[in-house]
């Protein structure tokens, strides 16, 4: 269904005041970039929407390219951008006939100057779309767009998820930039974070996925702590589950990473693998993500002669991905920082033992060192190599950590639990808006 089709058709809506607290809610879930194969935000939208629908709520995802992959029963309304970063022609200049309005022109102009326009332009399109459908939703849930357009009266209370402040990514990319020109380019690209900081401070209700992210939002964005609510996310524990019939591949270490995003710490894992293979030549790494043809990771692989020991896989099915992790002797999260770490929770749910850093919220997910994982400091290839070697050499430790990790996820990190907590926050936002708009209270 396209946004244009909805806006041109009849609009139906009803007054939601005075309804029961336990009635099903009509939810608009906004995501400016929702493909689950592009990162954690897409995974969040897919699984949260599905579980909210299973609880009986009506969920409509409104998204831009790359469009979300959704489960049966969750409709998608396409709110298309110009898709300027699509493959195989990213940073393309659209043809004249592609321009529809001034928002499209602003999108292209921002790209031409080295900025990233999508959070702003999606928010403006969403504001226009929601204005045309006023009264159709009980609550609007924004998935970290944080654009100026969402500061308007959207006709329903707004809840916003901030997974973690993108200012963290910005600082790590600046730290990794080795030339003045590269640092200037990073600053231009992350120019949208100034908008996100201004918007975040004005939001009445912020949802985040970990206590670590809550503190980062306070420190980096200046949001008041009493406006930030933590609802942990989790793994699809039906899909991500143990399967003894999957053969274990000796020496396999699996990780999920964008090759040259400094935040993900893949270069440190490659360095650790080089150290590890001096004593364990069977050790090899499978990276779920796109291979970078140049950059720090590619250079490290070549420098250590690891071309045959590091494999990148991309575009595989969910079932193939789960079996890949099930067959690994170790799952590894080498990130310098994570706002939650879905790969950690998913690997633990399969019973695959985990080696993870202590960056950001990872310890909240992975649990105590030696009990549910082996934990190492971020950016420490030596410590990472030692932990990997210890785990590869100890089958009993692998079995114990794998079982404990699975139990931890089942008790703390499931999508059903996340949906229940999120729906409770929706009702709080609806009640707060209702109280604020009563006669004599103002808005």
Secondary structure as GFF3:
##gff-version 3
##sequence-region A 1 443
A	DSSP	alpha_helix	3	8	.	.	.	ID=ss1
A	DSSP	beta_strand	26	31	.	.	.	ID=ss2
A	DSSP	alpha_helix	40	54	.	.	.	ID=ss3
A	DSSP	beta_strand	58	63	.	.	.	ID=ss4
A	DSSP	beta_strand	75	78	.	.	.	ID=ss5
A	DSSP	three_ten_helix	96	98	.	.	.	ID=ss6
A	DSSP	alpha_helix	102	112	.	.	.	ID=ss7
A	DSSP	alpha_helix	118	131	.	.	.	ID=ss8
A	DSSP	beta_strand	139	143	.	.	.	ID=ss9
A	DSSP	three_ten_helix	148	151	.	.	.	ID=ss10
A	DSSP	beta_strand	157	161	.	.	.	ID=ss11
A	DSSP	alpha_helix	166	176	.	.	.	ID=ss12
A	DSSP	alpha_helix	180	189	.	.	.	ID=ss13
A	DSSP	alpha_helix	192	201	.	.	.	ID=ss14
A	DSSP	beta_strand	206	208	.	.	.	ID=ss15
A	DSSP	alpha_helix	211	216	.	.	.	ID=ss16
A	DSSP	pi_helix	217	221	.	.	.	ID=ss17
A	DSSP	three_ten_helix	225	227	.	.	.	ID=ss18
A	DSSP	beta_strand	228	230	.	.	.	ID=ss19
A	DSSP	beta_strand	252	256	.	.	.	ID=ss20
A	DSSP	three_ten_helix	262	264	.	.	.	ID=ss21
A	DSSP	alpha_helix	266	276	.	.	.	ID=ss22
A	DSSP	beta_strand	284	288	.	.	.	ID=ss23
A	DSSP	alpha_helix	296	303	.	.	.	ID=ss24
A	DSSP	beta_strand	310	313	.	.	.	ID=ss25
A	DSSP	alpha_helix	318	326	.	.	.	ID=ss26
A	DSSP	beta_strand	330	333	.	.	.	ID=ss27
A	DSSP	alpha_helix	342	349	.	.	.	ID=ss28
A	DSSP	beta_strand	354	357	.	.	.	ID=ss29
A	DSSP	alpha_helix	362	366	.	.	.	ID=ss30
A	DSSP	beta_strand	374	376	.	.	.	ID=ss31
A	DSSP	alpha_helix	381	392	.	.	.	ID=ss32
A	DSSP	alpha_helix	395	412	.	.	.	ID=ss33
A	DSSP	alpha_helix	415	436	.	.	.	ID=ss34
###
